[in-house]
Amino acid sequence: MLAVAGGTAGAQTVVNAPGAKLRWLDKMTGETADIDLLPGQAAISGRLTILLDECRYPEDNPAAEAFAHLTVTAEGVAEPVFSGWMIASSPALSALEHPRYDVWVLSCLTDAPQIEVDDTVDTGEDQIDPVDEEAPVNDGG
């Protein structure tokens, strides 16, 4: 039996980010969209639902890299079409294999995204409720 001693030499410290910026592409129409997601949030683009599970980046150089764990489901397909880590600098290393759509990681968000809240006076009319961070988000598309 071979024993391997693990050390921290060359190891890079990564931290969890408060969100991620992804890019979505419809290969048939050429339509693209940049999507900002918080962990646990999902966006619907085309016939895909993209869920961000987690995003991590190097502690000493946040702009250098992004590692995002995504779960992507397609309309009418029971199992996820992708579930795993995507790396911003190497999108082909772990890519979504889909005939029509492409999704890749651009970066982790290093600052918590601001949620806009309507500050208008309550007139009893319809009002916009703040977004529930745990609820799925429909990003159009």
N, C-alpha and C positions, 0 to 999 in steps of 0.2 A: 504494500500500500504506500502511496506517495503522500507525504504531508506537505502542505503548502502554508507557509507563514505569510500572512497578509500584513502589510505595513501601510503607512500613510504617505510614503514618499511618492510624489507625483499625483497624489489624490487631490481633487479639486472640491472645495466646499461649495455646495449649492444651497440656495434658499428658495422657499416657496414664494411665489409671486401672488399678488392679489388678483391676477387675471392674465389673459393672453390676447394677442391680436393675431387673427387668422385671416387667410385669404381663400376665397372660394371662387371656382371657375366653372362655368358651363362651357364645355368644349364644343358644343354644337352651335351656340349663339355667340360665343365670345364674351358673354356677360360676366363681369367679376364683381365681387363685393368684399370689402374688408369688414371683419366682424370682431368686435371686442366682447369678450365673455369673462364672467367671473366663474370661479370653481362652482360646479353644480348647476350652472346655467346652460341652456341649450338655445340654438338658433335654427330656424328653418330656412334653408336656402334651396330653391328649386325643389327637388323631391328628396332632399337629404335633411336629416335632423342631426346637428352637430352639437355634442355635449362636451364641455370642458370638464375633465375630472381634476386636473392639476397642471400647473405650469411652474417650472423651476429654472433658475439661471445662476451662473457663477457669481458667488458673493463678491469677489474682487473685481469683476468686470461685467456688469449687467448687460451691456450692449453687445458683448462678444457672442453670446449663445442663448438659445432658448430650447428647453425640453418640455413638450406638452403631451400629457396623456389625454387622448380623445376617444370618445365612443361615437361612431357615426352609423346611423341607421338610414335605410332607404325605404321610401314609401312602398308598401306591398311586399316587403321582405322581412321575414320573422327574425332572423339572426342579424346582429350588427354586420355591416359591410367592412367596418374597420374598428378595431379596439386595440389600442397600444400607444406607445410613445412615438412622437414625431420630433425630429431634431431640425431646427431652423436651418442650420448650415449644411445639412445633408438630407434634403427632402426625399431623395430616391432610396435612402437606406431603409426607411420604413414608411412606405407610401400607401395611400388609399388606392386600391385597384378597382376602378369603376369605369365603364365604357363612356360615360357622359360627363361626369363631374371630377373635379380635382379639388383637394383641400390641402393647404400646407400652413405651417406655423411661420409667422413673421417675427414675432418677439413676445416676450413676457411683458406685462404691464408692471412697472416697478412702483407706480403710485396707484393708490386705490381710485378707481373711476368714480367720478361724481355723478350722482343721480339727481336729475333736475326735478324739483318739486314746485308745483304751482303755488305762488305766494298770494294769489288774488283773494279778495274778500269773499266769504261764503255768502252767495246770494240765493242759495237753495236750488240753483240750476245744476246741471251736470258738471261734475268736477273730475279732474284727473287724479287718480290715486297713485301714490308712489309705487314704483315697481318692487314687487316682492323678489328679493335676491334669490330665493330658492325656487321660484317658479320659472318654467321654460319661457323663453323669449322668442317671439316671431320677428325675424329681421327682414320681413318682406321677401322678395326674391321669388 
